[in-house]
Amino acid sequence: MSTPLVFHADDESALITCGELLGRVLCADNKAHSAVVLYLDGELGAGKTTFCRGVLRACGHKGAVKSPTYTLVEPYTLNTLRVCHFDLYRLGDPEELEYIGIRDYFETGNICLIEWPDKGVGMLAGADLEIAIDVLAKGRCIQVNPQNIYGEGLLDKLRDSAKGFLAKTGMTNLRLGETKAC
């Protein structure tokens, strides 16, 4: 597998920008692949939903993005794209996902953002990318790890896109870091 990509986000806007960078890659690339699945890991309050807000903005969503903690999933239909944002924090048993028709969300062309994926073990499609968000003394560390060949391709595109974006904008509150620098 490829070397993980690590970002350091000093504040909320940088965390959203990081999500937007990934969102642009996902929106441009997901048409020929089965559902693109992202697992988001991090402690409560780490910024998983904030990161998802960035992905959704890049895909064209203009409104508010709230965590679907009580509904388990919030689908967003954006032009020809469907982004499904899951928050499984309150899930009592993975079998409960059958009641919401979990398999229907993993259709070709969909992007599935899954917070707390460990709560749905055995019922979820495998991840293409795992994103770990760690709280630092100042900001967040976001580590993006590919989980399969398709995820490796996405990671390579994200790496190129992020380098170009950061060089072009001179943004200082979001930086590419070294692996294991978190």
C-alpha positions in Angstrom: 0.0 0.0 0.0 1.0 3.6 -0.6 2.4 5.8 2.2 -0.4 7.6 4.0 -0.9 11.2 3.4 -0.8 13.5 6.5 -2.3 17.0 6.8 -2.0 19.4 9.7 -5.0 21.7 10.1 -4.5 24.5 12.5 -8.2 25.5 12.7 -11.7 24.6 11.5 -11.4 26.4 8.2 -8.3 24.4 7.4 -10.1 21.2 8.3 -12.9 22.1 5.9 -10.4 22.9 3.2 -8.8 19.5 3.7 -12.2 17.9 3.2 -12.8 20.1 0.1 -9.5 18.9 -1.4 -10.6 15.3 -1.0 -14.1 16.1 -2.2 -12.9 17.5 -5.5 -10.9 14.3 -6.1 -13.9 12.1 -5.3 -16.4 14.1 -7.3 -14.2 14.0 -10.4 -13.3 10.3 -10.1 -16.2 8.3 -8.8 -18.3 7.7 -11.9 -16.8 4.4 -13.0 -16.3 2.8 -9.5 -18.8 1.2 -7.2 -19.6 3.4 -4.3 -16.6 5.2 -2.9 -16.4 4.4 0.8 -14.6 6.5 3.4 -14.2 5.5 7.0 -13.7 8.5 9.4 -12.1 7.7 12.7 -11.4 10.0 15.6 -12.6 10.7 19.1 -15.8 12.6 19.8 -15.4 16.2 18.8 -12.3 15.5 16.6 -13.9 17.1 13.5 -15.2 14.2 11.5 -18.4 16.1 10.6 -16.5 19.3 9.9 -14.3 17.3 7.5 -17.4 15.9 5.8 -18.8 19.4 5.4 -15.7 20.2 3.3 -16.3 17.1 1.1 -19.9 18.0 0.6 -19.1 21.6 -0.3 -16.7 20.4 -2.9 -19.4 18.2 -4.4 -21.8 21.2 -4.6 -23.8 21.3 -1.4 -24.5 24.8 -0.3 -26.5 24.3 2.9 -25.8 23.3 6.5 -24.2 19.9 7.3 -25.1 18.4 10.6 -24.1 15.1 12.1 -26.8 12.5 11.4 -26.3 11.1 14.9 -30.0 10.2 15.4 -31.0 9.4 11.9 -27.8 7.4 11.2 -27.7 8.7 7.6 -28.2 11.9 5.7 -28.2 11.5 1.9 -27.4 14.5 -0.3 -28.4 14.4 -3.9 -26.2 16.9 -5.8 -26.7 17.0 -9.6 -25.9 13.5 -10.7 -24.0 12.6 -7.5 -25.3 11.2 -4.3 -23.3 11.7 -1.1 -24.4 9.6 1.9 -23.1 10.9 5.3 -23.4 8.2 8.1 -22.9 8.7 11.8 -23.0 5.4 13.6 -22.1 6.6 17.0 -25.5 5.7 18.6 -25.9 2.4 16.8 -26.7 -0.3 19.3 -26.1 -3.3 17.0 -24.7 -3.5 13.5 -27.8 -5.5 12.5 -29.9 -2.3 12.9 -28.3 -1.1 9.6 -30.6 -3.5 7.8 -33.6 -1.5 8.9 -32.3 1.6 7.0 -31.5 -0.5 3.9 -27.8 -0.1 4.2 -26.9 -2.0 1.1 -28.9 0.4 -1.1 -26.5 3.3 -0.1 -23.5 1.5 -1.6 -24.6 1.9 -5.2 -22.2 2.8 -8.1 -21.5 6.5 -8.2 -22.4 7.2 -4.5 -19.9 8.6 -2.1 -20.3 7.1 1.4 -18.8 9.1 4.3 -19.0 6.9 7.5 -18.3 8.2 10.9 -17.7 5.6 13.7 -17.4 2.6 11.2 -16.4 0.3 14.0 -20.0 0.3 15.2 -21.2 -1.2 11.9 -18.6 -4.0 11.5 -19.9 -6.8 9.3 -22.7 -4.7 7.7 -20.6 -2.0 5.9 -18.9 -2.1 2.5 -15.1 -2.1 2.9 -13.4 1.3 2.9 -11.4 2.7 -0.1 -9.8 5.3 2.2 -9.6 5.5 6.0 -9.3 8.9 7.4 -8.0 9.3 11.0 -8.5 12.7 12.6 -6.5 13.2 15.8 -6.8 16.2 18.1 -3.5 18.0 18.7 -2.6 20.8 21.1 -3.1 23.1 18.2 -5.4 21.9 15.5 -5.9 18.5 14.0 -3.8 15.8 12.3 -5.6 14.1 9.4 -4.1 10.9 8.1 -5.5 9.4 4.9 -4.7 5.7 4.4 -5.6 3.8 1.2 -7.3 0.4 1.8 -7.2 -1.0 -1.7 -5.9 -0.3 -5.2 -8.7 2.2 -6.0 -7.9 4.0 -2.7 -4.3 4.2 -3.7 -5.2 5.9 -6.9 -7.4 8.4 -5.0 -4.6 9.0 -2.5 -2.1 9.8 -5.4 -4.6 12.2 -6.9 -5.2 13.9 -3.5 -1.5 14.2 -2.9 -1.0 15.9 -6.3 -4.0 18.1 -5.9 -3.0 19.2 -2.3 0.5 20.0 -3.3 -0.6 22.1 -6.2 -3.4 23.9 -4.2 -1.1 24.7 -1.2 1.7 25.9 -3.4 -0.7 28.1 -5.4 -2.6 29.6 -2.5 0.2 29.9 0.0 -2.2 28.7 2.7 -0.4 28.4 6.0 -3.1 27.0 8.3 -3.2 23.7 6.4 0.1 21.9 5.7 1.2 18.5 4.4 3.1 16.7 7.1 5.4 13.8 7.4 4.0 10.3 8.0 3.7 9.4 11.7 4.2 13.1 12.5 0.9 13.2 14.5 
